């Protein structure tokens, strides 16, 4: 089946796979920064990447009842 003239083709399958792999690597690197600040890698660090991006120097997780929780006043 041929494409109509002037119609853009979607990304190649190999290009899509590489982009997804790079996205997962970047996400894991950001989650690792949260993990270094006392947050559990899964699910806390991974979800904090969505909500906060990379942690600021004052952000982290502190252990309280029920496990580590995000705080904007991280001292450790």
Secondary structure by P-SEA (a helix, b strand, c coil): ccccccccccccaaaaaaaaaaaaaaaaaaaaaaaaaccccccaaaaaaaccccccccbbbbbccccbbbbccccc
